[in-house]
Amino acid sequence: MANDTYQPVPHDAAFRKQLLSNPDVQAAFDVGAIEYTILDEMLNARKEAGLTQAQVAERMGTQAPAVARLENSLASGRHSPSIETLRKYAKALGKRLEVHLV
């Protein structure tokens, strides 16, 4: 790998506002809001850490496709990751997982 520099896909507030201006996207977002919120936090944390999926995977003791599946599973709603998997992901980013009931 000649270039391991992380090149993030934009997912800032302006991008989110643009996406949610589409009523179909907004309806889908409302259905899966918690998953999208978790995914947004995960992607922001990975961006802040400056890590690629491959680097996160290495720190988690897995392969890059597993991290891609984890991030994609939250976007697709096809699979809910375990608390332990989310804990490992957080630790790989130098964070800790907290769950709050409100």
One Martini backbone bead per residue (centre of mass of N, CA, C, O) as a GRO file, in nm:
protein
  102
    1MET     BB    1   0.087   0.043   0.029
    2ALA     BB    2   0.142   0.367  -0.060
    3ASN     BB    3  -0.151   0.490   0.057
    4ASP     BB    4  -0.268   0.536   0.404
    5THR     BB    5  -0.441   0.775   0.372
    6TYR     BB    6  -0.711   0.922   0.492
    7GLN     BB    7  -1.026   0.945   0.293
    8PRO     BB    8  -1.299   1.100   0.352
    9VAL     BB    9  -1.631   1.092   0.358
   10PRO     BB   10  -1.870   1.303   0.354
   11HIS     BB   11  -2.049   1.371   0.696
   12ASP     BB   12  -2.161   1.638   0.747
   13ALA     BB   13  -2.404   1.866   0.803
   14ALA     BB   14  -2.442   1.950   0.505
   15PHE     BB   15  -2.477   1.666   0.390
   16ARG     BB   16  -2.714   1.583   0.566
   17LYS     BB   17  -2.909   1.808   0.479
   18GLN     BB   18  -2.915   1.730   0.183
   19LEU     BB   19  -3.027   1.444   0.218
   20LEU     BB   20  -3.285   1.529   0.407
   21SER     BB   21  -3.440   1.688   0.173
   22ASN     BB   22  -3.529   1.408   0.108
   23PRO     BB   23  -3.815   1.243   0.187
   24ASP     BB   24  -3.712   0.948   0.158
   25VAL     BB   25  -3.463   0.981   0.335
   26GLN     BB   26  -3.607   1.082   0.589
   27ALA     BB   27  -3.784   0.831   0.633
   28ALA     BB   28  -3.547   0.632   0.662
   29PHE     BB   29  -3.409   0.778   0.893
   30ASP     BB   30  -3.638   0.758   1.104
   31VAL     BB   31  -3.633   0.447   1.124
   32GLY     BB   32  -3.286   0.454   1.161
   33ALA     BB   33  -3.168   0.670   1.365
   34ILE     BB   34  -2.989   0.511   1.565
   35GLU     BB   35  -2.796   0.390   1.356
   36TYR     BB   36  -2.706   0.662   1.234
   37THR     BB   37  -2.591   0.778   1.493
   38ILE     BB   38  -2.379   0.564   1.541
   39LEU     BB   39  -2.237   0.586   1.269
   40ASP     BB   40  -2.157   0.882   1.293
   41GLU     BB   41  -1.980   0.843   1.543
   42MET     BB   42  -1.786   0.638   1.419
   43LEU     BB   43  -1.685   0.807   1.176
   44ASN     BB   44  -1.585   1.048   1.340
   45ALA     BB   45  -1.383   0.890   1.514
   46ARG     BB   46  -1.213   0.784   1.279
   47LYS     BB   47  -1.139   1.058   1.166
   48GLU     BB   48  -1.004   1.172   1.422
   49ALA     BB   49  -0.791   0.928   1.421
   50GLY     BB   50  -0.694   0.867   1.118
   51LEU     BB   51  -0.835   0.594   1.019
   52THR     BB   52  -0.860   0.307   0.871
   53GLN     BB   53  -1.012   0.015   0.839
   54ALA     BB   54  -0.749  -0.149   0.853
   55GLN     BB   55  -0.644  -0.024   1.118
   56VAL     BB   56  -0.882  -0.102   1.292
   57ALA     BB   57  -0.871  -0.404   1.242
   58GLU     BB   58  -0.593  -0.454   1.361
   59ARG     BB   59  -0.676  -0.352   1.651
   60MET     BB   60  -0.916  -0.579   1.663
   61GLY     BB   61  -0.826  -0.856   1.517
   62THR     BB   62  -0.893  -0.811   1.205
   63GLN     BB   63  -1.050  -0.738   0.906
   64ALA     BB   64  -1.149  -0.495   0.691
   65PRO     BB   65  -1.425  -0.624   0.600
   66ALA     BB   66  -1.545  -0.624   0.890
   67VAL     BB   67  -1.558  -0.316   0.919
   68ALA     BB   68  -1.729  -0.262   0.673
   69ARG     BB   69  -1.970  -0.432   0.769
   70LEU     BB   70  -2.024  -0.278   1.025
   71GLU     BB   71  -2.080  -0.001   0.895
   72ASN     BB   72  -2.296  -0.109   0.688
   73SER     BB   73  -2.503  -0.236   0.885
   74LEU     BB   74  -2.608   0.035   0.997
   75ALA     BB   75  -2.704   0.152   0.721
   76SER     BB   76  -2.894  -0.108   0.642
   77GLY     BB   77  -3.018  -0.285   0.896
   78ARG     BB   78  -2.929  -0.604   0.881
   79HIS     BB   79  -2.738  -0.552   1.140
   80SER     BB   80  -2.657  -0.596   1.485
   81PRO     BB   81  -2.421  -0.521   1.677
   82SER     BB   82  -2.241  -0.592   1.929
   83ILE     BB   83  -2.117  -0.470   2.212
   84GLU     BB   84  -1.836  -0.594   2.180
   85THR     BB   85  -1.778  -0.479   1.898
   86LEU     BB   86  -1.810  -0.181   1.978
   87ARG     BB   87  -1.589  -0.188   2.192
   88LYS     BB   88  -1.353  -0.259   2.000
   89TYR     BB   89  -1.383  -0.017   1.817
   90ALA     BB   90  -1.342   0.200   2.030
   91LYS     BB   91  -1.061   0.105   2.125
   92ALA     BB   92  -0.921   0.141   1.843
   93LEU     BB   93  -0.985   0.471   1.883
   94GLY     BB   94  -0.951   0.551   2.197
   95LYS     BB   95  -1.221   0.456   2.319
   96ARG     BB   96  -1.548   0.434   2.470
   97LEU     BB   97  -1.832   0.265   2.560
   98GLU     BB   98  -2.165   0.411   2.576
   99VAL     BB   99  -2.482   0.354   2.743
  100HIS     BB  100  -2.807   0.515   2.722
  101LEU     BB  101  -3.101   0.573   2.904
  102VAL     BB  102  -3.398   0.804   2.831
   0.00000   0.00000   0.00000
